[in-house]
């Protein structure tokens, strides 16, 4: 299945201009990373952000940011927390939204 790029929401309307400029510089990379994270969630349901960060090689923080973007876009959903194999603490797990999973390209 070919997954189309996902454009993340990188700034808020009340952010300072410096934050907006930085977000614009990161926009292409963030879209690519969101697509990588989405594919990882699809292939590894109920993984934590830290586990997905290791799977994707993006790291925990970038992965968590893209998980937030994907959640706001309705592509993925939070699941109950469990002990993370990377951080050894209870962390939220993630799944692809069922409706999205049933479509071949998830409307992206």
mmCIF file of the C-alpha atoms, coordinates in Angstrom:
data_MODEL
# 
_entry.id   MODEL 
# 
loop_
_atom_site.group_PDB 
_atom_site.id 
_atom_site.type_symbol 
_atom_site.label_atom_id 
_atom_site.label_alt_id 
_atom_site.label_comp_id 
_atom_site.label_asym_id 
_atom_site.label_entity_id 
_atom_site.label_seq_id 
_atom_site.pdbx_PDB_ins_code 
_atom_site.Cartn_x 
_atom_site.Cartn_y 
_atom_site.Cartn_z 
_atom_site.occupancy 
_atom_site.B_iso_or_equiv 
_atom_site.pdbx_formal_charge 
_atom_site.auth_seq_id 
_atom_site.auth_comp_id 
_atom_site.auth_asym_id 
_atom_site.auth_atom_id 
_atom_site.pdbx_PDB_model_num 
ATOM 1   C CA . UNK A 1 1   ? 0.000   0.000  0.000  1.00 0.00 ? 1   UNK A CA 1 
ATOM 2   C CA . UNK A 1 2   ? 1.378   3.407  -0.965 1.00 0.00 ? 2   UNK A CA 1 
ATOM 3   C CA . UNK A 1 3   ? 0.868   6.021  1.733  1.00 0.00 ? 3   UNK A CA 1 
ATOM 4   C CA . UNK A 1 4   ? 0.493   9.609  0.602  1.00 0.00 ? 4   UNK A CA 1 
ATOM 5   C CA . UNK A 1 5   ? 2.326   12.434 2.465  1.00 0.00 ? 5   UNK A CA 1 
ATOM 6   C CA . UNK A 1 6   ? 0.586   13.879 5.497  1.00 0.00 ? 6   UNK A CA 1 
ATOM 7   C CA . UNK A 1 7   ? 0.903   17.594 6.104  1.00 0.00 ? 7   UNK A CA 1 
ATOM 8   C CA . UNK A 1 8   ? 1.180   18.329 9.826  1.00 0.00 ? 8   UNK A CA 1 
ATOM 9   C CA . UNK A 1 9   ? -0.159  21.367 11.669 1.00 0.00 ? 9   UNK A CA 1 
ATOM 10  C CA . UNK A 1 10  ? 3.049   23.148 12.604 1.00 0.00 ? 10  UNK A CA 1 
ATOM 11  C CA . UNK A 1 11  ? 1.941   26.391 14.235 1.00 0.00 ? 11  UNK A CA 1 
ATOM 12  C CA . UNK A 1 12  ? -0.978  28.110 15.921 1.00 0.00 ? 12  UNK A CA 1 
ATOM 13  C CA . UNK A 1 13  ? -2.488  31.424 14.861 1.00 0.00 ? 13  UNK A CA 1 
ATOM 14  C CA . UNK A 1 14  ? -1.195  33.197 17.989 1.00 0.00 ? 14  UNK A CA 1 
ATOM 15  C CA . UNK A 1 15  ? 2.408   31.927 17.711 1.00 0.00 ? 15  UNK A CA 1 
ATOM 16  C CA . UNK A 1 16  ? 5.121   34.574 17.331 1.00 0.00 ? 16  UNK A CA 1 
ATOM 17  C CA . UNK A 1 17  ? 6.551   35.181 13.860 1.00 0.00 ? 17  UNK A CA 1 
ATOM 18  C CA . UNK A 1 18  ? 9.822   33.483 14.808 1.00 0.00 ? 18  UNK A CA 1 
ATOM 19  C CA . UNK A 1 19  ? 7.976   30.253 15.612 1.00 0.00 ? 19  UNK A CA 1 
ATOM 20  C CA . UNK A 1 20  ? 6.040   30.429 12.345 1.00 0.00 ? 20  UNK A CA 1 
ATOM 21  C CA . UNK A 1 21  ? 9.249   30.970 10.351 1.00 0.00 ? 21  UNK A CA 1 
ATOM 22  C CA . UNK A 1 22  ? 10.895  27.984 12.060 1.00 0.00 ? 22  UNK A CA 1 
ATOM 23  C CA . UNK A 1 23  ? 7.813   25.843 11.418 1.00 0.00 ? 23  UNK A CA 1 
ATOM 24  C CA . UNK A 1 24  ? 7.836   26.745 7.734  1.00 0.00 ? 24  UNK A CA 1 
ATOM 25  C CA . UNK A 1 25  ? 11.487  25.710 7.469  1.00 0.00 ? 25  UNK A CA 1 
ATOM 26  C CA . UNK A 1 26  ? 10.608  22.341 9.028  1.00 0.00 ? 26  UNK A CA 1 
ATOM 27  C CA . UNK A 1 27  ? 7.364   21.789 7.063  1.00 0.00 ? 27  UNK A CA 1 
ATOM 28  C CA . UNK A 1 28  ? 8.652   19.415 4.371  1.00 0.00 ? 28  UNK A CA 1 
ATOM 29  C CA . UNK A 1 29  ? 10.616  17.334 6.856  1.00 0.00 ? 29  UNK A CA 1 
ATOM 30  C CA . UNK A 1 30  ? 7.658   17.204 9.244  1.00 0.00 ? 30  UNK A CA 1 
ATOM 31  C CA . UNK A 1 31  ? 5.337   16.008 6.466  1.00 0.00 ? 31  UNK A CA 1 
ATOM 32  C CA . UNK A 1 32  ? 7.796   13.269 5.531  1.00 0.00 ? 32  UNK A CA 1 
ATOM 33  C CA . UNK A 1 33  ? 8.208   12.286 9.182  1.00 0.00 ? 33  UNK A CA 1 
ATOM 34  C CA . UNK A 1 34  ? 4.429   12.201 9.728  1.00 0.00 ? 34  UNK A CA 1 
ATOM 35  C CA . UNK A 1 35  ? 4.127   9.789  6.822  1.00 0.00 ? 35  UNK A CA 1 
ATOM 36  C CA . UNK A 1 36  ? 6.918   7.616  8.254  1.00 0.00 ? 36  UNK A CA 1 
ATOM 37  C CA . UNK A 1 37  ? 5.274   7.595  11.701 1.00 0.00 ? 37  UNK A CA 1 
ATOM 38  C CA . UNK A 1 38  ? 1.859   6.764  10.225 1.00 0.00 ? 38  UNK A CA 1 
ATOM 39  C CA . UNK A 1 39  ? 3.345   3.769  8.392  1.00 0.00 ? 39  UNK A CA 1 
ATOM 40  C CA . UNK A 1 40  ? 5.056   2.650  11.612 1.00 0.00 ? 40  UNK A CA 1 
ATOM 41  C CA . UNK A 1 41  ? 1.775   2.823  13.568 1.00 0.00 ? 41  UNK A CA 1 
ATOM 42  C CA . UNK A 1 42  ? 0.049   0.889  10.784 1.00 0.00 ? 42  UNK A CA 1 
ATOM 43  C CA . UNK A 1 43  ? 2.727   -1.834 10.909 1.00 0.00 ? 43  UNK A CA 1 
ATOM 44  C CA . UNK A 1 44  ? 3.158   -1.789 14.728 1.00 0.00 ? 44  UNK A CA 1 
ATOM 45  C CA . UNK A 1 45  ? -0.249  -1.159 16.331 1.00 0.00 ? 45  UNK A CA 1 
ATOM 46  C CA . UNK A 1 46  ? -0.370  -0.411 20.045 1.00 0.00 ? 46  UNK A CA 1 
ATOM 47  C CA . UNK A 1 47  ? 3.251   0.729  20.207 1.00 0.00 ? 47  UNK A CA 1 
ATOM 48  C CA . UNK A 1 48  ? 4.354   3.660  22.357 1.00 0.00 ? 48  UNK A CA 1 
ATOM 49  C CA . UNK A 1 49  ? 5.896   6.891  21.059 1.00 0.00 ? 49  UNK A CA 1 
ATOM 50  C CA . UNK A 1 50  ? 9.325   5.809  22.308 1.00 0.00 ? 50  UNK A CA 1 
ATOM 51  C CA . UNK A 1 51  ? 9.028   2.410  20.622 1.00 0.00 ? 51  UNK A CA 1 
ATOM 52  C CA . UNK A 1 52  ? 7.886   4.050  17.392 1.00 0.00 ? 52  UNK A CA 1 
ATOM 53  C CA . UNK A 1 53  ? 10.763  6.520  17.693 1.00 0.00 ? 53  UNK A CA 1 
ATOM 54  C CA . UNK A 1 54  ? 13.197  3.617  17.742 1.00 0.00 ? 54  UNK A CA 1 
ATOM 55  C CA . UNK A 1 55  ? 11.425  1.789  14.906 1.00 0.00 ? 55  UNK A CA 1 
ATOM 56  C CA . UNK A 1 56  ? 11.452  4.878  12.678 1.00 0.00 ? 56  UNK A CA 1 
ATOM 57  C CA . UNK A 1 57  ? 14.866  6.157  13.858 1.00 0.00 ? 57  UNK A CA 1 
ATOM 58  C CA . UNK A 1 58  ? 13.240  9.598  14.338 1.00 0.00 ? 58  UNK A CA 1 
ATOM 59  C CA . UNK A 1 59  ? 13.600  9.599  18.111 1.00 0.00 ? 59  UNK A CA 1 
ATOM 60  C CA . UNK A 1 60  ? 10.945  9.902  20.776 1.00 0.00 ? 60  UNK A CA 1 
ATOM 61  C CA . UNK A 1 61  ? 10.353  13.681 20.612 1.00 0.00 ? 61  UNK A CA 1 
ATOM 62  C CA . UNK A 1 62  ? 9.942   14.033 16.834 1.00 0.00 ? 62  UNK A CA 1 
ATOM 63  C CA . UNK A 1 63  ? 7.779   10.914 16.799 1.00 0.00 ? 63  UNK A CA 1 
ATOM 64  C CA . UNK A 1 64  ? 5.577   12.265 19.600 1.00 0.00 ? 64  UNK A CA 1 
ATOM 65  C CA . UNK A 1 65  ? 5.115   15.539 17.710 1.00 0.00 ? 65  UNK A CA 1 
ATOM 66  C CA . UNK A 1 66  ? 4.047   13.700 14.568 1.00 0.00 ? 66  UNK A CA 1 
ATOM 67  C CA . UNK A 1 67  ? 1.720   11.439 16.599 1.00 0.00 ? 67  UNK A CA 1 
ATOM 68  C CA . UNK A 1 68  ? 0.028   14.606 17.871 1.00 0.00 ? 68  UNK A CA 1 
ATOM 69  C CA . UNK A 1 69  ? -0.335  15.880 14.290 1.00 0.00 ? 69  UNK A CA 1 
ATOM 70  C CA . UNK A 1 70  ? -1.770  12.560 13.120 1.00 0.00 ? 70  UNK A CA 1 
ATOM 71  C CA . UNK A 1 71  ? -4.212  12.491 16.044 1.00 0.00 ? 71  UNK A CA 1 
ATOM 72  C CA . UNK A 1 72  ? -5.474  16.011 15.257 1.00 0.00 ? 72  UNK A CA 1 
ATOM 73  C CA . UNK A 1 73  ? -6.003  14.932 11.634 1.00 0.00 ? 73  UNK A CA 1 
ATOM 74  C CA . UNK A 1 74  ? -8.000  11.888 12.771 1.00 0.00 ? 74  UNK A CA 1 
ATOM 75  C CA . UNK A 1 75  ? -5.558  9.368  11.272 1.00 0.00 ? 75  UNK A CA 1 
ATOM 76  C CA . UNK A 1 76  ? -4.580  7.639  14.529 1.00 0.00 ? 76  UNK A CA 1 
ATOM 77  C CA . UNK A 1 77  ? -6.036  7.230  17.986 1.00 0.00 ? 77  UNK A CA 1 
ATOM 78  C CA . UNK A 1 78  ? -4.694  6.801  21.501 1.00 0.00 ? 78  UNK A CA 1 
ATOM 79  C CA . UNK A 1 79  ? -5.065  3.440  23.200 1.00 0.00 ? 79  UNK A CA 1 
ATOM 80  C CA . UNK A 1 80  ? -4.595  2.421  26.831 1.00 0.00 ? 80  UNK A CA 1 
ATOM 81  C CA . UNK A 1 81  ? -1.160  2.910  28.334 1.00 0.00 ? 81  UNK A CA 1 
ATOM 82  C CA . UNK A 1 82  ? 1.167   0.004  28.999 1.00 0.00 ? 82  UNK A CA 1 
ATOM 83  C CA . UNK A 1 83  ? 4.764   -0.432 30.079 1.00 0.00 ? 83  UNK A CA 1 
ATOM 84  C CA . UNK A 1 84  ? 7.032   0.796  27.280 1.00 0.00 ? 84  UNK A CA 1 
ATOM 85  C CA . UNK A 1 85  ? 9.861   -1.523 26.304 1.00 0.00 ? 85  UNK A CA 1 
ATOM 86  C CA . UNK A 1 86  ? 12.137  1.492  25.657 1.00 0.00 ? 86  UNK A CA 1 
ATOM 87  C CA . UNK A 1 87  ? 11.406  3.881  28.550 1.00 0.00 ? 87  UNK A CA 1 
ATOM 88  C CA . UNK A 1 88  ? 10.288  1.222  31.052 1.00 0.00 ? 88  UNK A CA 1 
ATOM 89  C CA . UNK A 1 89  ? 7.391   3.465  32.159 1.00 0.00 ? 89  UNK A CA 1 
ATOM 90  C CA . UNK A 1 90  ? 3.672   3.427  31.390 1.00 0.00 ? 90  UNK A CA 1 
ATOM 91  C CA . UNK A 1 91  ? 3.044   5.228  28.111 1.00 0.00 ? 91  UNK A CA 1 
ATOM 92  C CA . UNK A 1 92  ? 0.100   5.750  25.778 1.00 0.00 ? 92  UNK A CA 1 
ATOM 93  C CA . UNK A 1 93  ? -0.117  3.374  22.828 1.00 0.00 ? 93  UNK A CA 1 
ATOM 94  C CA . UNK A 1 94  ? -1.351  4.221  19.328 1.00 0.00 ? 94  UNK A CA 1 
ATOM 95  C CA . UNK A 1 95  ? -3.420  2.641  16.548 1.00 0.00 ? 95  UNK A CA 1 
ATOM 96  C CA . UNK A 1 96  ? -4.534  3.687  13.078 1.00 0.00 ? 96  UNK A CA 1 
ATOM 97  C CA . UNK A 1 97  ? -8.180  4.758  13.057 1.00 0.00 ? 97  UNK A CA 1 
ATOM 98  C CA . UNK A 1 98  ? -10.252 1.803  11.801 1.00 0.00 ? 98  UNK A CA 1 
ATOM 99  C CA . UNK A 1 99  ? -12.061 3.827  9.136  1.00 0.00 ? 99  UNK A CA 1 
ATOM 100 C CA . UNK A 1 100 ? -8.704  5.008  7.808  1.00 0.00 ? 100 UNK A CA 1 
ATOM 101 C CA . UNK A 1 101 ? -7.233  1.505  7.910  1.00 0.00 ? 101 UNK A CA 1 
ATOM 102 C CA . UNK A 1 102 ? -10.033 0.144  5.727  1.00 0.00 ? 102 UNK A CA 1 
ATOM 103 C CA . UNK A 1 103 ? -9.307  2.589  2.904  1.00 0.00 ? 103 UNK A CA 1 
ATOM 104 C CA . UNK A 1 104 ? -6.275  1.894  0.741  1.00 0.00 ? 104 UNK A CA 1 
ATOM 105 C CA . UNK A 1 105 ? -4.664  5.341  1.033  1.00 0.00 ? 105 UNK A CA 1 
ATOM 106 C CA . UNK A 1 106 ? -6.450  6.710  4.109  1.00 0.00 ? 106 UNK A CA 1 
ATOM 107 C CA . UNK A 1 107 ? -7.561  9.798  2.210  1.00 0.00 ? 107 UNK A CA 1 
ATOM 108 C CA . UNK A 1 108 ? -4.160  11.395 2.533  1.00 0.00 ? 108 UNK A CA 1 
# 
